[in-house]
Amino acid sequence: MNTEYNARPLPTTIPEYLEQLRAALSGADPAMIQDALYDAEEYLRSELAEQPGKSEAEVIAGVAGSYGAPEEVAEIYRETEVTVNRALRAPRPATRWVAATPVVAAAATAASVESATAVPPVREPAQRSLLARFFGVALDPHTYGALFYMLLSLATGVFFFTWVVTGLTLSVSLLILIIGIPILLLFLGSVRVLSLVEGRIIETMLGVRMPRRPTYTDRSQGWLQRIGAMFSDSRTWLTMLYFVLMLPLGTLYFTLATTLLSVALSLMFAPMAALVFGHPFGIWVDGVNVGDAFWLWPVSITVGVLLLFGTLHLARGIGKLHGAIAKQLLVRL
């Protein structure tokens, strides 16, 4: 175990432990921080429940060797996150070997005289042309995930909007009855569950890191305390806001995706339909074909291909933008 960690005094309470862990993870992805805090609090509180005769300080001191001090836990999470990101990262563009720059050569000379005569080459990403970058979007798996998310978002948007409006209205209206309290608790809990489900969809399709665990809820609290904690948590209301916004956003995403894909595919395959099925093809004005069909075929196909790849770029951009919106509204910062 690192002596630097051992030199620091262990926290004496669970909130203090979590605060030190949050500070140690400062600058990391907020979704990863939320997962780390949930894991730590769940582990520490379960250990505290299994050892009712001990204080929080004694339990923390007892599990420090197995679970680790806050700084150690933070380092493990950072290393794990880097490893997972490397494994899930999309294939990078080809690289090329180039000669070392004078700065690199000078640094190598200063570091070792013996190696000054043979400076190793530096591996740099190969510069891709504009055409390669434009058509290369088809090689990014998150492009198709974002496109599918746009098509799926109308259904999820309608569901989320209906769930929030119906659940919130029903729960609040029944608060005058005793049955309204458990219904409200179940509704708020369902919002957290749906938030995790949406997060998994976003991370899988859009490639944006989202929480894999909810915010921790102390199960020893009563219903009123748990409801009060959920009501006072700004993330509850931001999650509901996200679900409500999903209806107009989902409608916009679905409309853009279906319209652009339909036009692009129609332009690409219209000449083939004219050739195979004998459908007339050309520029029509008042029912009269004034265009040369054969001359328009390559133009139609070219415009369709460009529009299709432009749609893929738009889908990738919308995926990144929506992922940033979801990160702001669904993740506890």
N, C-alpha and C positions, 0 to 999 in steps of 0.2 A: 504494500500500500504506500502511496506517495507520502513522503514526510511533510511536504508542504500542506497537504490536506490534514495530516495529523496535528500540525501545529495550530490549526484553527480550532477554536472551541466548538463543540457540537451544539446545535440549537436545543433548547429545552422544551419547546412546545411544537406541536404539529404546524400551526400557522407560521411560526418562525422558520421551521424547516422549509415549508413551501415558499416562503418569501426569499430565503437564501437560494433555493433552487431556481426560482424565477429570475433572480439577479444573475445567477451563474449562466443562465441561458439567454441573457440579454443579447439582442441582435439576431437570434435564431428565428426560424419561421414560426409565426404565432400558432399555427396548427400543431406543430410539433411540441411547442411549449404547453399547450392545453393538454395534449396526450401525456406528457411527462408529469404534469401536476396531478392529473387524474390518477395515474398509476401510483405515484408516491403517496397521495392522500389515501387511496383505497388500501394500499398495503399497510401503511402506518395505523390507520384506524382499525383495520382487521386485527393487527397484532395487539393493539390496545384493548380491543374487545375480548381477545383470548387470554389476556393477562389482567384481569380486573383489579388485582391487588397492587399493581404498579402504576406509577405516575407516567406522564408523557415523556418526561426527561429520561426515566429509566428505560422505557420501551425504546426510545430513539437510540440511547446508548447501546442497548442490547442488539439492535438490528443494524447498527452502523457497520459491523464487520461483514454482514451478509448482503445488505441492500446498498450500503455505501453512504458517505457524506454527500451533502448537496452538490459540491463541486465535482465529485467523482461521478455521480449519477448524470450530471449535466454533460460531462465529457463523453460518457458512454453513449448518451442519446445523440450527441453531435456526430460521433464516429459512425453510429448505426445509420443515421440519416444520410450521411455522405455515401456510405456503401450502397444503400438502397437506391439512392438517386442515380448512382453510376450504373447500377444494374438495369434500371427502368428507362434510362435516357435513350432517346431515339438515336439511330446511327448518325455519327458526325460525318461531315464532308471529308473527302480525301485530303490527306496531308502531303506535304512535299518537304524534302530536305534542302535547306538553304545554308549558305555559309554564315558563320557567326559574325555578328556586327563588331565594329571596333571596340565598343564598350564591353561586350562579352569577352573579347580577346584580351583586353587589358585586365579585366577581372581575373581571368584564368591565369594570366602571367603573374599577377600579384599573389594569387593563392598558391601557385606551385610553379617554380622555375622549370622543373623537369618537364611539365606538360605544356610549356609555352610554345614548343615547336609543333605541337599537334593539337590544335584547338578543335574539339568535337563539333560537328555540325549541329544546328538548332532546328528542331522540327516545328514547322509553322503550318497553320491551316492554309491549304491552297485557295487562292482567290478564285471565286466562281464568277462566271460571266453573268450579265443581266438575264440572258435567256435561261441559263442553268438555274438561277435563283427563281425565275418565274415558273418554270415547269417543274422545278424540284419540289414544289409544295405537294406534289402528288406522292412523294416518297415519305412524307411525314404522317405517321399513323394517327396523330392527334388531329390532323385535318379532317379525316373521315369521322373521327369521334365527334368533333365539333359540328360537322354537317349533320350527323345523326341526332346530336343533341338539339339542333335547331328544329329538326322535324319532330322530335319527341316533346319539345318544350310546350307546344300547344296543349297536349293532353295533361302533362304535369302541371302546367299553369292553371288550367281549369280545375284540376283536382285540389291543388294547394289553396287556391282562392276560395273554393267552395268549403273546404275543410275549416279554414280559419274563420270565415264569416259565420258559417253555421255553428261551429263549435263555440266560438266566443259569444255569440248571441244566446245560444241555448244555456251555456254555463252561467252567464251573468243573470239571465232571467230566472234561473232556478235557485239563485243564491238566497232568496227569501225562504226557501225550504231547506230542510236538513240534507236532502239528497243532492242539493246543488254543490255542496263542498266537495264530496268525492268526484262528482262529474267534472268540476273545474280542475281538480288535481289531475284527473285522467287526461283532460284536454291539454293542459300545460305539459304534461309528460309526453303526450303524443306529438306535440310540436317539437320537442327535443329529439324524439326518435326520428321524425320525418326530416329534421335538419341533418341528422347523421346519414340518413338514406340519400338525401340530395347531395350531401358531401361526397359519398362514395361514387355516385353517378358522375359528379363533376370531376373528381380526381381520375376516374377511369377514362372518361371520354375527353376531357379537356386538358388533362395533365397538370392540374393545379393541386398542390398539396392541401388537403383538407383534414380536419380532425377525424380520428378514428375512434375516439371515445368522447362521451359527453362531459359537461362540467359535473363535478362530483356533487352528489346529494347525500347529506347525512341522514341515513335511514333511521337513526334513533330519534329524530325530531317528530313531533306530531303533525297532523294534517295542516293545521292552521299555520304552524311555523314554516312548513315546507311551501305552502302556497304563498306566504309572505315573502319567503326567500326568492321564489320564482318571479313574483310581481316586482320585487325590488331589483331584480337582475335585468339590466338594460338589454342583454342579449336575447331575452325572451321576446321583447317588443321588436327588436331589430329583426329577429327571425320571422315574426309575423308580418312585418313590413316587407321582407323579402318575398314571402309567400304571396302577398297581395300583389306585389309588383310583377310576379311571374306571369300573371294573366296578360297584361299588355305587352310585356317583353316576349312571352311565348307566342302571342299572336303575331307580333312583328317578325320574330325569327322564322316562324313557320311560313309566313307569307313571302318573305324574302327568299327562303330556300326553295320553296315549290315554284315560285314564279321564275326565278333565274334559271333553275335546273330545267324547267319545262321549255323555256325559250331556247336555251343552249342546246338541249338534246333535239329539239325540233329543227333547228337550223342545221345541225350535224347530220341528221338522218332523213331530212326531207328529200334530198336528191335520191337517196337509196329507195325511199318509198315511191318516188316518181318512176324510178327505173324498174322496180320489182312489181309494183301494183298498178302502174300506169296512171297514178294520180297526176294531174297537171301541176307544173311547178314553174313559178316565175313571178313577175311583178304584175299585180292585177289592179286595174283602174276601171271602176264602173263595170266590172264583169268582163273586161277585155284584158288579155295577157299582152302587155306591152314590152315585156322583157324577154331576152334570149335565155331560154332555160339552161342550155349547155354552158353559156358564159357565166350564169349565176351559180352553178354548182360549186366550183372551187371557192367562190366568194362566200357562199353560205356555209360551207364546211369550215373554212378558216375562221369566220366570225363566230361560229358556234364553238369551236375549240378554244378560242381566246376568251369567250364569255364563260365557258365551263371552268377554265383555270382561274379566271378572275373571281368566279364564285367560290372556288376552293380557297383562294386567298382571303376573300371576305369572311368565309366561315371560320378560318383560322384566327383572323383578327377579332371576330365577334366572340370566339371561344376564349381568347385571352382577356378581352374586356369583361365578359360575363364572369370569368373566374375571379377577376379582381373585385367585382361587385360582391360576389358570394363570399370572398375572403373578408371583406369589410363588414358584412352584415351577419355572417354565420359563425365567425371565429371570435373567440374572446381574446382581445388584444391586450 
